Structure formats: structure tokens, C-alpha cells
Amino acid sequence: MLLLLSLVFVFLYILPKIIVDFFQISFIKKKMQEQAIILNHEDYQNAGLYAIEKLKFSIFSSLYECVVFFCWIFFGFMFLQDFIGGFFENERLYSLAFLLTFLLLYTLINLPLSYYLSMVLDKKFGFSKMSFGLFLKDTLQGLVLLIVFGGIIGYVLIYLVSYYKFWWLYGFIFVFFVIVIINMIYPTLIAPIFNNFTPLEDESLKERIKGLLESVGFESKGIFVMDASKRDGRLNAYFGGLGKVKRVILFDTLLKKVSTDGLLAILGHELGHFKHKDIIKNLFFNAIFLFILFVFMGCYTQDLLQNIGLDGNSGSIFAFIFLVASVLGFWSMPIIGYFSRKAEYNADKFGANLSSKATLANALVRIVNENKAFPYSHSLYVFFHYTHPPLIDRLKALDYTF
């Protein structure tokens, strides 16, 4: 059974993921030999080098993930079971301790990857501005949130397993409800833990944004500027929250680098997602993915864990599914990505109607120039990884002249 699990994980996830990354590396290397487009020559080359470095890191991360997976299923779970089991007689507390210990160890094991990406690779190419102190603070805060939310959610799920035959159905409903609640409270309770949000001070810009929002019936609880520059120099803007707690969030980097008309065009694009109810559609896709996971847990996981020598405690069920969820995620991404890319084209069209095609296109070009994003991608890589269409395709749809 362990060998079968290993083969499934390698051949259905790790190997395809690495092959797709290699296709993308080869494609970018070829495109780097061609004349620069959108970016100037130096930035075009640097963007290509950065993309290749990130892909090499992705390949290493996949191999690292594979080793970690093997360690967990061959001896890690057994060790955790023997170690944790000696401290708890209560079944639910034992299961919760098993799950939380697994989540903490898994996070710490992957911490070197997070450190390298933000503190080494992104700094090398001039993106990350994060200090070691801020990285450490973010990490500790993330661990605290993991313990708090993981403990609450984990206990409820373990309770459902203990008392209900169809626990997986109730568990799905509960977790989906939690996801919706987190989306609602994220901009006001969670995001401020990591960043400072201040009301937009530019009254002229604020009035123009309010006018834009009112023109499409978007109600917000304010327009805020996020101090994104303390971590990263890249540009972005988004609408945070659901229902009546929605906020307009502008990166401080965006305000400094993009014209007012360009910023309004970008917000127009985001309003397109609002008008087309793309957030609701995304929640629907997440619900399908989540439901499949819970069906798998309810039908197969407990027996599978017992077959590989574990006692099948409730905590081990959720720990194991956490390990293998990436396999389902990888193969569901082409479907999610397909609909997401269509939604992006429609949002671009909506945003262009609120401003103009040229204004939105120029704003996108400005963002790419500041973010130093390589403009080309292999179709296979787009198929598996992209939720947004490649920039060149978006610009062509906006009748941009290269």
C-alpha cells in the first residue's frame, strides 16, 4: 500500500509538475533570444532570468515535497502516533494533538523554502524588501493563526467524526461555511495583522473612485491604502471581503507608479469581476473541490490509513488529506484556470468600457514593467498554472499595438 501511494504521488503529481516546469524553462530560454517586447531589452532579459530561477526553485520544491511526503507516510505518521499517543487518553484530544503537531511540523519543515523565496531569490532580483525581523514576525504570527484556527476547525471536524456517520458531509458544510466567514472578516480582522491599512487621503482620487463604484452599484466600507512596499515593490489592487464589509484596497506602490486614469481602469477591471459575480463562481468551484476531498476522506481515508499501520485516528485522516490534496489541486487547476481566464477577459472588457481599451492596456503594461514579469508563457504551463491569460493575449484582446 505504501508503494502504491508513493507511485500515485510521484506519477500523478510530482513528475507531471516537473515536466510542465521544464517545458516552461525551455520556452522562456527560446523567447529570450527574440527581440524584447513590452519591456526594454535589459528588463526583458532580467524578467526571463527571474522566471527561470523561480521555475528551477519550483522543481526543487517539488522534489523536496516528494521527499517530505515519503518521510511522512513511511515513518513520520507512525512516529507521531506513538509519541502523541503516550500523552492523551481522551480520543478527541489525542486526535487534535496529532493534527496540530502535524500542521506545525509541516509548516516548519517548509519554512526554509519560504525563506529562500522571499529573502534570497526575490531580493536577488530586487523585488523583496522584507527584513529578517519582518520575516520572523510574519512567521510567528502565521504560526499563532495556524494554532488558533487549526485548533478550532480541527476540533469541530474531529467531533463530527466521533458522533456522526456522515461526518464527511457535515464536515464539508462546516469548512465551506468557515471559508465564507474568513472571506468576510479577512480585510478587517486578519489582513491588518500583517499590514497597515490607512484611509485614502487624496480626496480628488477618492471622489473619482467613489463615482466609479457608484456607477456599477458597488457598495464598500471604505477605500484603503496598504503598506505593501515594506515587503515588496510589485503593484496590485483588489476588493477585499464579501457582502456589506467589502473594502477597496490599493497597494501604496500602485499609487506611486500608475496614473489616476490607469488606476481607475484597473479598478474597473476588478469591478467587472463584481458585476459578473466571479467571486461567487470561485466559491462554487472551491466548494466542488472541497466536496470531492471530503467524499474521499469519508469513503477511503480511514481504511487506507489502517492498511499502512496507523490507528486511523481522526487527526490522521485530516493530516493525510492535507498531504495529498495537492494532487487533486494540480489536476483540477486546468478546469478552474480555464474558467478563471475567461472571467479575466470579460473583466478586461468591462473595465475597458468604463475607461477605454487603451487606458486599461497601458495600465497593464505599466504594471508589467514595474513587476518585471516575463510576457510569454508556454501553452502547457498556462493550461496547468494560469488563472489569468498571458499578458500578450490580454493586450491583443484590448487591440494594443506592440
N, C-alpha and C positions, 0 to 999 in steps of 0.2 A: 504493500500500500504506500509506503514512504517513497519507494522508487517511482511508482506511478504518479504520485503527487509532484515529485521533482521533475519528471519528464513533461507533465502538463504545464507546469510553471515555466519551464525553460522554452519549450517548443511553441506554446501558445501565447507567450508574453515576452520573455527576455529576448529570445532570438529575433522574432519579428520586429521588436522595438529597435534593436541594434541595427538590423538590416535597413530599416527606414532611415535611421540616422546616417548610415554610411552613404545611402543614395543622396541624401541632402548635402553631405560634405562634398561629394564628387561634383554635384550640380553647382554648388556655390564656387568651387575652385574653377570650374569652366567659365562661369559667368564673370568671375573676377578678371579673366583675360580679355573680356569685351570692354567696349567703351562705357565709361561711367554714365549712369542715368539717375536723375533726380538729385543725387549727392554729387559734390565735387569729387575729383579723382582721389584725393587723399582720404576723404571721409568714406568714399565708396570702398576703398581697399581696407580701411580700418574696420568698417562695418562687416565686411566679409570675413576678416580675420577673427573678429569678435564672435560672429555666428559660428564659425568653425570651432573655435575654442569651447564655446558653450555646447556644441554637439559632441565634441570629444569628452567633455565633462559628463554629458548625458550618458554616453556609452559606459564610462567608468562607473557612473551612478547605478546603471542597470546591472553591471557585474557585481557591484557592491550589494545591491538589493538582492541579487540572486544568492550570494554567499550568506547574507543575513537570513534569508528565507530558509536555506538549508540548515543553518545553525539552530533556528527556532524549532523546526519540525523534527530534526534528528535528536536533539538533546535539550534545547532551551526550554521547551514546554515541560518536559519531564523534570528538569531541574527546578523550575518554578513551582510545579505541582508539589514536589517533595519538600521544598523549602517553605512555601507558604502554608502548606497543609499542616505543618507542625505547630503553627501558632493559633489556628482557629478551629473551634469545634462547631460553631454555627455555620451551616452550609452557605447561607446567603453572604455572610461576612467573608467567608473564605473565597467565594466566587468573586466578590467585589475586590478583595485584596489582590487576587490573581490578575484580574483585568487591569486595575490601576497600576500595578507593578509592571505588567507587560507594556502598557502605554508609556510609562515613564522611561523604562529601559529602551524601548523602541525609539523614542524621541531623542534620548541621549546618544544612542548609537549612530543616529543620523545627523547629529549636531555638527560633526566635522565637515559634512557636505555643505550644510548651510553656511558654516563659517567660510569655507573656501569660496563659495559662490559670491557672497556679499562682501567679504573682507579681503579677498585676494583677486579673483577674476574680474569682478566689476570695478574694483579700484584700479586694476591694471589698465583698463580701457577708459578710465575717467568717469564712470557712472556713479559708483557708490561714494558717498560722503560720510558713511557711517563710522563712528569711532568705536573702539573696542568696548568702551564703557556703555555706549548705547546698545551695541550688540548684546552685551551681557544683560543689560536691563530688559531688553525685549525678550531674551531667552527666559529669564526668571519670571517675568510677567506671563509669558506664554505657558510656562510650566504650572504656575498657580491657576490659570484659567483651565488648563487641562485637568488638574486635580479636582477643581470645583465642579465644572460642567461634566467632566467624565465621571465623577463620583455620583452626581445626582442622576444623570441619564443612565449610567451603568446600574445603579441600584434599582431604578424603576424597571429596567429591562430584566434584570435578574429576578425581581419579584414576579414579573409576568411569567417567566419560565417556570417558576416554582408552583404557581397556582392555576395556570390556565392551559388547557390542551392546545388551543390555537393561539398560543402566546406570540407566534411569529406575525400573525395578522394584527393583534393589538400592539405589538412592538413597532410594526411598520407605521400604524396610525399615530402612535405616540411620537416617534422620531420625526416623522414628517411635520407634525404639529410643532415640535421643537424648532425645526428648520425655519418654519414660517415665523415663529416668535423671534428667533435670532435675527432674521432679516429685518424685522420691525424695530428691534431695540439696538441693532448694530451701530447706527450713526450717532445715537445719543448716549449709549452706555458702554459699548465695547471699543469702538474706534477711538474715543477720547483717552483711553488707557495708553495708547501708543502714540497718538499725535495730538497737537493742539489745534483747535478749530475756533477761528475768530470770525465774527460777522464781517462781511464785505464792507469796507469803508468808502469805496468810491461810489458816491451817490448817483452820479450820472450813469455808470455802468450798472448799478443796482436797478435803477429805474428801467433801463433798456432790457435787462434780464427779466424783470417782473412783467414788463409788457409782452415779452416773448412767451413767457409761461402762461399768462392770461389768454393769449391768442389761441392757445390749444387746450385751455381748460385744466392746466396742471396746477394743483394746489400744493404749496410747500410750506414747511415750517421755518424757512429762512434760507439765506444764501451765505455760505461759509467758505473761508479760505483755510486750507490745510497746509501745515508747515512741512510739506513733503521734501523740501530742499535739504533738511537736516539728514536725510538718508540717501537721497537720490536726486540726480539732476534732470531726470526724464519728466515729460509733460503728460498731464491727464486731467480729466474732469469726469464726474459721474453724479448720478442721483442716488442717494442712499436712503434705505428704508422702504416700508410699504405703507399703504393706506394714508392716514392723515399725519403720519410722522415723517413724510418724505423731506429730504434736505437736498439742496443743490450744493455740491462740493467741488470747489476749484482748487487745483494744486497751485501753490504760490509760484511755482516755476512756470506754470501756464500763463499766469497774469503778466509775467515779466517778458515772455518770449513771443506771445501771439497777439496780434492786433485785436481791437474790440470787435470788429466785424467777423474776424476769424473765430474768435471765442464764441460769439453768438451762433455762428454756423455749426460749431462743434456741439453746442448745447441743443441746437435744432436737430442734429443727428440723434442725440440722446432722447429728445422729446419724441422722435419717431418711434423709438422702442416703447415709449409710454403709450402713444396712440395706437400702436399695433399690438399692445398687450404682450410684448415679448417676455416681460418678467414672469407673467402668469404661465406663459408657454414653457419657459425654462423650468419653473417649479413643477410643471406637469411631467417634463422629461426626467427631472430628478426623482419624482415620485415613482415613475416606471422603473428606473434603475434601482431605487431603494426597495421597491416591492420584490423585484427579482432576487435581490440579495437576501431578503427576509424569507422568501419561499425556499431558497437554497438552504438557509440556516435551519428552517423548520423541518425540512424533509430529509436532509442528508448529513448535516454537520456533526450532530451528536454521535451518530453511529460511526461516522468516519473517524472521529477523534478516539473513540473507544477501540477501533480497529488498529490504531497506531500506538495503543498502550496508555492513553490518557483516561482519566476517570470521567471525562465528559461533563465536568462542572460547567455551570452557566457562564462563568467568566471566560473559560477557554473557548467556548463557542464564539463569543464576540471577538476575542483576541485572534482566533484563527481566520474569521471572516475579514477582519481588518487586514490581515496579511494577503489574502487572495483577492480582495476587492479590486485591486489594480488590474487584474487580468480581465475582469468584466468591464472595467472602466476603459481599458485600451480598445476593446472590440466594440464598445458602444459609442466611442468617440466619433467614428465616421458618420454615424446616424445623427448624433447631436450636432456635430460640426456642419453637416450638410444644411440642416435647417437654420442653424445659427448664422452661417454665411449668407443664406437667403435673406434672413432678417436684417443683416448689416447692409446689404444692397438696398433694401426697402427703406431702412432708416436714413441712408445717404440720400435717397431720392426725396424723402420727406424733408430732411434738413436743407437740401438744395432748393426746394420750393419755398422755404421760409426765408432764405437769403438768395443765393444763386449757386449754380454749379461751380462757377469759377472761384467764388469766395470759399466754399467748402473745400474744393480741391486744393487751393493754395494753403488753406489752414492745415490740411492733412500733410502736404509737402513740408510745411514748416515744422510740424511735429516730428516727421521722419528725419528731417535734417538735424533737429535738436537731439532726438533719441538715437541717431546714428543706426537706424535699422536697415539691414540689407534688404533691398526691394524685391529680390527674386526668391522663389521657393520651388522645389521640385513638387510636381503634382501629387506624388505619393505621400510626401511629407504633409502637404496641405490636407490631403484626404484623412490622414490619421490625427493630425495635431491642431489644425487651424479652426478657430471659432470665427475668425474674421477672414475675409478674402484677402489675398495678397494685394498690397497697395497698388501695384500697377494695374490690376484688374479693376479695383475701385476707381482709380483715376480715369481709366478708359471709359467706364460707365458714366463718369462725370464730364466726358468729352474734353479731358485735359490734353493739351498739346505738349508732347515730350520734346 
